[in-house]
């Protein structure tokens, strides 16, 4: 692994701020071990399985490092196959599917213990000019007027509070861990988010950081609709698949509104959609994910 990644993996990370952002940048700095093979690691402080946004972001980094810089990624489609083990490195194998005149296609498989844990396909395109329109951003309060995630989470035993948080998240809507106290609510969520520090001026890195962050609150609407939340209720969940389309340039260290909703849940699967807007109202990315969500019933004795 790179020296920066090794240092980030071995030391306990700061919970937030520039040090956490620097650790995220190092986390996405994969080691090239062959022409089309890369290796990534997980943070020293990790949940029991690898965070889905991490493996998606690292896989996109691997794909991007086999593509000319003038070709920008415009979409990705991925499947989470097995839980990732944060104690061992992840190997990313890139298949150079096609290099066309305008488009480049890559497929990436993430491997641990000899088995695939994640698969991603990404398409890259030379910049072109053409017809253009965009959905309008909803009217919301400015992010600086809203409480931080730590302020809103205070007093709640949230399982993620002890892990590094390189992404600054400010809820516009009521956080699902609060709204659950009133029972089932609207299947939607709005948050402002950005890297909690300065990022290098690498457009591909900003897309990979957004990919990492897009998995953080996307299923909130599913949970809010049923009045439950991770760690506070008997809920088991995991990302199943994840797709993103990147429409316009942006910086992931500037505020982005993440407007998400859940149109359906059935068969222990919840579907969520999301749109990223810049502060000046530009739609820059669209996200769709289906997640496994099992709400377990309590036993008669309440255990």
MARTINU-959720 format. One line per 3 residues: for each residue x, y, z of C-alpha. Coordinates in Angstrom, 3 decimals. Layout:
N
X,Y,Z ~ ...
% end
This chain:
303
0.000,0.000,0.000 ~ 1.061,3.639,-0.318 ~ 2.797,5.248,2.653
-0.151,7.597,3.214 ~ -2.644,4.736,3.154 ~ -0.499,2.640,5.481
-0.251,5.489,8.002 ~ -3.993,6.167,7.821 ~ -4.838,2.499,8.300
-2.535,2.031,11.281 ~ -3.428,5.075,13.345 ~ -6.729,5.821,15.072
-8.385,8.508,13.007 ~ -9.754,11.827,14.246 ~ -13.526,11.727,14.437
-13.961,14.715,12.107 ~ -12.217,17.693,10.556 ~ -9.239,17.952,8.250
-7.410,14.962,9.761 ~ -10.400,12.708,9.000 ~ -10.587,14.113,5.451
-6.855,13.511,4.949 ~ -7.364,9.931,6.116 ~ -10.212,9.519,3.611
-7.992,10.802,0.792 ~ -5.311,8.313,1.874 ~ -7.939,5.559,2.038
-8.786,6.228,-1.614 ~ -5.113,6.247,-2.652 ~ -4.878,2.638,-3.793
-1.632,0.730,-4.267 ~ -1.034,-0.494,-7.813 ~ 0.322,-4.043,-7.591
-0.025,-4.909,-11.302 ~ -1.140,-3.197,-14.502 ~ -4.847,-3.731,-13.763
-4.722,-4.821,-10.105 ~ -4.918,-2.493,-7.101 ~ -5.025,-2.953,-3.340
-6.897,-0.952,-0.718 ~ -7.236,-1.052,3.056 ~ -9.841,-0.090,5.658
-9.460,2.419,8.508 ~ -8.014,1.271,11.829 ~ -11.379,2.049,13.419
-14.031,0.265,11.353 ~ -17.413,-1.390,11.851 ~ -17.567,-5.189,11.777
-17.814,-5.056,7.978 ~ -16.436,-2.671,5.386 ~ -18.592,0.432,4.823
-20.284,0.162,1.419 ~ -19.317,3.683,0.370 ~ -15.662,2.830,0.990
-15.543,-0.193,-1.322 ~ -17.556,1.660,-3.986 ~ -15.239,4.667,-3.820
-12.099,2.530,-3.927 ~ -13.422,0.480,-6.856 ~ -14.111,3.692,-8.778
-10.570,4.887,-8.031 ~ -9.234,1.615,-9.466 ~ -11.319,2.017,-12.628
-10.300,5.664,-13.034 ~ -6.606,4.871,-12.842 ~ -6.867,2.867,-16.067
-8.604,5.668,-18.007 ~ -7.108,8.850,-19.569 ~ -7.714,11.893,-17.341
-9.600,13.760,-20.079 ~ -12.366,11.140,-19.888 ~ -14.669,11.801,-16.935
-16.806,9.152,-15.288 ~ -20.495,9.777,-16.001 ~ -22.112,6.670,-14.482
-21.532,3.631,-12.323 ~ -23.575,0.540,-11.543 ~ -22.557,-1.806,-8.746
-23.549,-4.811,-6.658 ~ -22.579,-5.619,-3.082 ~ -22.012,-9.387,-3.124
-20.522,-10.313,0.268 ~ -19.710,-8.377,3.456 ~ -16.180,-6.951,3.372
-13.677,-7.836,6.111 ~ -12.052,-4.610,7.420 ~ -9.110,-6.557,8.916
-7.563,-7.540,5.573 ~ -6.778,-5.636,2.349 ~ -9.181,-5.597,-0.600
-7.828,-6.450,-4.057 ~ -9.447,-4.636,-7.004 ~ -9.177,-6.308,-10.406
-9.952,-4.047,-13.386 ~ -11.202,-5.390,-16.715 ~ -10.691,-2.931,-19.596
-13.960,-3.723,-21.371 ~ -13.817,-1.091,-24.131 ~ -11.934,2.025,-25.228
-14.069,3.790,-27.833 ~ -13.724,7.143,-29.558 ~ -15.942,8.922,-26.998
-16.654,6.384,-24.258 ~ -14.564,4.061,-22.110 ~ -16.029,1.172,-20.116
-14.423,-0.554,-17.137 ~ -15.488,-3.406,-14.880 ~ -14.006,-3.851,-11.411
-14.284,-6.814,-9.058 ~ -13.262,-6.421,-5.403 ~ -11.841,-9.625,-3.898
-11.158,-10.800,-0.348 ~ -10.260,-14.304,0.818 ~ -10.366,-15.448,-2.815
-14.020,-14.434,-3.316 ~ -15.731,-11.476,-4.947 ~ -17.311,-9.078,-2.439
-18.286,-6.256,-4.828 ~ -18.613,-5.648,-8.580 ~ -18.729,-2.301,-10.361
-19.141,-1.183,-13.962 ~ -18.278,2.424,-14.813 ~ -18.516,4.440,-18.014
-16.259,7.396,-18.864 ~ -16.781,10.009,-21.589 ~ -14.873,12.751,-23.346
-16.453,16.132,-22.566 ~ -19.118,17.089,-25.120 ~ -21.528,20.026,-25.544
-25.236,19.555,-26.296 ~ -28.803,20.078,-25.103 ~ -29.161,20.701,-21.379
-31.809,21.008,-18.673 ~ -31.968,20.276,-14.957 ~ -34.449,19.639,-12.157
-34.892,22.500,-9.711 ~ -33.425,22.315,-6.209 ~ -35.998,22.458,-3.389
-35.994,25.477,-1.093 ~ -34.075,24.591,2.081 ~ -32.224,26.426,4.894
-28.525,27.202,4.449 ~ -26.286,24.462,5.890 ~ -24.439,26.833,8.227
-27.732,27.579,10.032 ~ -28.284,23.901,10.883 ~ -26.849,21.872,13.788
-23.971,19.481,13.155 ~ -24.444,15.717,13.112 ~ -22.697,15.461,16.491
-25.027,18.058,18.012 ~ -28.121,16.278,16.716 ~ -26.846,12.824,17.693
-26.005,13.863,21.267 ~ -27.898,11.725,23.736 ~ -28.573,8.936,21.260
-26.536,5.728,21.311 ~ -25.824,5.677,17.591 ~ -23.475,2.882,16.538
-21.586,5.112,14.072 ~ -20.768,7.883,16.569 ~ -17.436,6.297,17.560
-16.120,5.951,13.993 ~ -14.324,8.619,11.934 ~ -16.637,11.056,10.151
-14.791,12.764,7.280 ~ -18.130,13.970,5.868 ~ -19.906,16.890,7.553
-23.648,16.078,7.500 ~ -26.374,18.598,8.439 ~ -29.968,17.347,8.463
-32.581,19.625,6.871 ~ -35.388,17.227,7.725 ~ -35.705,15.695,11.177
-33.078,12.948,11.621 ~ -34.649,9.478,11.512 ~ -33.362,8.617,14.991
-35.477,11.532,16.286 ~ -38.519,11.155,14.017 ~ -38.873,7.469,15.015
-40.064,8.655,18.435 ~ -43.244,9.906,16.730 ~ -43.733,6.666,14.771
-43.772,6.177,10.986 ~ -43.126,9.331,8.975 ~ -42.487,10.543,5.457
-40.284,8.291,3.275 ~ -37.809,11.079,2.532 ~ -34.721,12.803,3.870
-32.743,15.929,3.053 ~ -29.236,16.656,4.262 ~ -26.438,19.027,3.389
-23.070,17.291,3.215 ~ -19.460,17.974,2.264 ~ -15.969,16.780,3.090
-15.137,18.185,6.537 ~ -11.956,19.840,5.259 ~ -10.107,20.733,2.060
-9.623,18.211,-0.758 ~ -6.928,18.260,-3.480 ~ -7.927,19.720,-6.860
-8.476,16.337,-8.530 ~ -11.971,16.093,-10.146 ~ -11.914,12.278,-10.037
-11.158,12.328,-6.315 ~ -14.158,14.596,-5.697 ~ -16.404,12.120,-7.542
-14.994,9.228,-5.499 ~ -15.573,11.152,-2.244 ~ -19.178,11.798,-3.319
-19.538,8.087,-4.099 ~ -18.271,7.320,-0.579 ~ -20.694,9.824,0.991
-23.714,8.817,-1.097 ~ -24.116,5.581,0.897 ~ -24.339,7.355,4.261
-27.949,8.604,4.455 ~ -29.589,7.189,1.333 ~ -31.757,4.625,3.157
-32.946,7.146,5.772 ~ -36.274,7.555,3.982 ~ -36.961,3.821,4.120
-36.279,3.775,7.864 ~ -38.269,6.957,8.547 ~ -41.327,5.552,6.781
-41.376,2.655,9.260 ~ -40.269,4.551,12.373 ~ -37.045,2.620,12.970
-33.301,3.326,12.936 ~ -30.011,1.403,12.984 ~ -28.790,0.513,16.468
-31.908,1.848,18.201 ~ -34.305,-0.795,16.877 ~ -33.999,-4.410,15.794
-33.009,-3.596,12.223 ~ -30.575,-5.522,10.035 ~ -29.500,-3.967,6.773
-26.982,-3.873,3.964 ~ -26.605,-2.209,0.573 ~ -27.522,-4.560,-2.284
-26.849,-2.453,-5.352 ~ -25.900,1.160,-6.034 ~ -26.027,3.265,-9.196
-24.920,6.843,-9.815 ~ -24.999,9.279,-12.726 ~ -22.716,12.334,-12.671
-24.177,15.257,-14.619 ~ -21.983,18.286,-13.991 ~ -18.683,19.224,-12.302
-18.675,19.881,-8.538 ~ -16.418,19.956,-5.514 ~ -17.088,17.463,-2.717
-15.545,19.866,-0.167 ~ -18.296,22.417,-0.860 ~ -21.853,22.016,0.419
-24.098,19.655,-1.537 ~ -27.789,19.099,-0.827 ~ -28.624,15.383,-0.849
-32.375,15.106,-1.472 ~ -33.479,11.476,-1.047 ~ -36.753,9.563,-1.046
-37.998,5.982,-0.907 ~ -40.748,5.108,-3.402 ~ -41.094,1.472,-2.303
-40.135,-1.247,0.153 ~ -41.104,-4.911,-0.194 ~ -39.621,-8.360,0.294
-37.232,-6.996,2.967 ~ -35.775,-4.639,0.330 ~ -36.035,-0.857,0.381
-35.554,1.290,-2.730 ~ -34.137,4.798,-2.390 ~ -33.406,7.564,-4.875
-31.308,10.679,-4.370 ~ -30.249,13.896,-6.074 ~ -27.186,16.015,-5.289
-27.430,19.800,-5.764 ~ -24.774,22.486,-5.348 ~ -25.596,25.510,-3.210
-26.370,27.543,-6.342 ~ -28.994,24.985,-7.391 ~ -27.157,22.902,-9.994
-28.153,19.221,-10.150 ~ -24.787,17.421,-10.279 ~ -25.568,13.748,-9.588
-28.415,11.233,-9.283 ~ -28.321,8.096,-7.122 ~ -30.452,4.937,-6.868
-29.930,2.156,-4.361 ~ -31.766,-0.927,-3.141 ~ -30.935,-2.067,0.358
-31.692,-5.134,2.414 ~ -33.716,-4.056,5.459 ~ -35.043,-6.610,7.909
-37.058,-5.273,10.837 ~ -37.004,-8.037,13.450 ~ -39.869,-8.641,15.823
-39.092,-8.661,19.533 ~ -39.470,-11.916,21.400 ~ -42.303,-12.201,23.963
-39.953,-11.316,26.840 ~ -38.788,-8.194,24.977 ~ -35.290,-9.477,24.261
% end
